[in-house]
Amino acid sequence: MSATAALQLKKTLADAIRQKLAEDHMSISTFAKKTGTGRHSVRRLLDGKNTAITLKTMAKAAHALNLELTLSVKQLPLSSLEKISRRLASTEDASEAVELKKRFMEGYYGKPIDQLHAQDTAV
């Protein structure tokens, strides 16, 4: 996931939690107690720029607010895959080729591929 995508995802999560807290008239302290964390942790959760958050923390936060947390993985658009494949075809750097091939495969299949497989099939 790119840094930009991670920031957008975290901002979306933080905004949804902030909105639900407002709708439920719930304070940060009350929310912290419901999630079993401290107020400082809740503030990090609500910080749209802080992407260092675990799935466990996200799930606890969603559960405490009666929200459903979903995570999906989908194929990159063909235009993005085409850009990656063009760079892969033109690179002469073996390590860059391995990374580009990995990104292409992850984008195509929508999930990480085994590192050994990526090394075995390096261009």
MITIMI-37945 format. One line per field, with one value per residue (C-alpha): x, z, y negated. Coordinates in pm, whole numbers, plus 32768, in hexadecimal, padded with zeros to 4 digits. Each point is the difference from the previous one (the first is absolute). Last residue first. Layout:
% residues N
px = c(X/...);
pz = c(Z/...);
py = c(Y/...);
END
This chain:
% residues 123
px = c(8529/7FCD/7F26/80B4/8027/7E8C/7FA7/80E3/7F5F/7EA6/7F07/7F41/7E92/7F2D/805E/8059/8081/80C6/8092/805B/8097/80D1/8074/805E/80C7/80BA/8047/8083/80F3/8072/803C/7FE2/7EA4/7F36/7F10/7FC2/7FB8/7F06/7F65/7FD3/7F59/7F1B/7F9D/7F97/7F32/7F67/7F69/8097/7F51/7F47/803F/7EF0/7FF7/7EBA/7FBA/7E97/7FA3/7F64/80DB/80CC/8012/8094/8108/805B/801B/80DF/80DF/801D/8047/8128/803C/8138/7F59/8008/7F98/7E8A/8032/7EC5/80B2/8123/7F04/7F65/8154/803C/7EAA/8066/7F93/7EFC/7F24/7ED2/80DC/80A5/7EAB/7F8D/813A/7FE3/7E9E/7ECB/7EDB/7F98/7FF1/8143/80B9/7F79/8082/815A/8010/7FA3/80F7/811A/7FB9/7FF5/813D/80AC/7F9E/8070/814D/8039/7FAB/80F8/810F/7FCE/7F78);
pz = c(7A65/8159/8004/8118/80C8/7FEE/8056/812D/8070/7FF5/7F51/80A7/7FA2/7EF4/7EEE/7EF9/80E6/80D2/7EC3/7F72/8148/801A/7E97/8046/8135/7F4C/7ED7/80E8/8096/7EA4/7F7F/7E84/8002/7EC0/8015/8174/7FCB/7EF0/80DF/8120/7F20/7F6C/815A/805A/7EC0/803B/8147/812F/8072/8145/816E/80F7/816F/80B9/8157/8071/80FB/8155/8091/80E4/7EE8/7F0C/80FA/805A/7E8E/7FB4/8127/7F90/7E9A/8088/7FEA/7F98/7EF4/80CF/7F17/803E/8176/8096/8051/8095/80D8/8069/8069/80D3/80A0/807B/7F85/8060/7ED5/80D1/80F8/7EE9/7F6E/8150/801E/7E99/804B/7F67/7F84/7F2D/7EC0/805E/8047/7EB9/7F3D/80A4/7FB8/7E92/7FDB/809B/7F19/7EC8/8069/803B/7EA7/7F5C/80B6/7F9E/7E95/7FFA/80A1/7EF4/8059);
py = c(845B/8092/813C/80B3/7EBE/7FB0/8169/7FF4/7EBB/809D/7F22/7EEB/7FE4/7F5C/80F7/7EFE/7EF0/80F7/809A/7EAB/7F89/813E/7FDB/7E97/8062/8117/7F1B/7EEF/80FC/806F/7E9E/7FFF/7F71/7FD7/8126/7FCC/7E8F/805A/810E/7F0A/7EFF/810B/807B/7EA0/7FDC/8158/7F8A/80AB/813C/7FF6/8037/7FB9/7FAE/7FE4/7F73/8010/7EF6/8031/7EEB/80E1/8103/7F04/7F94/8166/805D/7ED6/8055/816B/7F94/7F41/7E8C/7F45/7F29/7EC0/7EE5/8024/7FDD/8099/8146/7F40/7F3F/814A/8084/7EC7/802A/8157/8154/8103/7FAF/7FA1/7F43/7F39/7FAE/7F7A/7F2A/7F82/7F91/809F/7F31/812D/7F31/7F4A/8146/808D/7ED4/8014/8175/7FCF/7EDF/80CB/8126/7F26/7F4B/8150/807D/7EBC/800A/816B/7FB3/7EE0/80D3/8108/8153);
END
